Amino acid sequence: MDLSDLGKTIAGFAPLLGSVVGGPAGGAIGSVIASAFGVEDKPSQIAQAIKNDPDAAIKLRKIELDNKTELERIKMEEAKAVIADKQNARTNHKHSRMPAILSGVLSLVIVGIIYLLFYTPVPEESKDVLFVILGAVMKEWGGAMQYWFGTTRGSANKDIR
């Protein structure tokens, strides 16, 4: 069991606490939880203690409420880091041709697969595989387009102001 699994377990009782435990600051918060349950600071031992303690939900909610301001600050910092990472990626690659090449190649692969599906005889036993590949490539294509155009119209409007 790792911290993200532990975070999912904790989120069932204390959502904010669980989301922070599953994130980059999970180790520090995990030690607070471990001390509250009187176990070593290891995700598997913490999870076992939560499972065996009938008052686990109360203890976890208390930790969450006692540290709510700090947990919210940590969540905000994590969100800022993710946003900054995406902005830096676009800035760092603005002179590189590779993102454009990869986006173009993904587009060509999609067109090729769709051509195969409509205009060439595909063996019946291969169609399912072709659909799975098409789905995976379309997902990656969507990510590539989000890289170039942003994820929402709202984020584009935010950048203009």
Beta strands, then each sheet from edge to edge (+ up, - down):
end
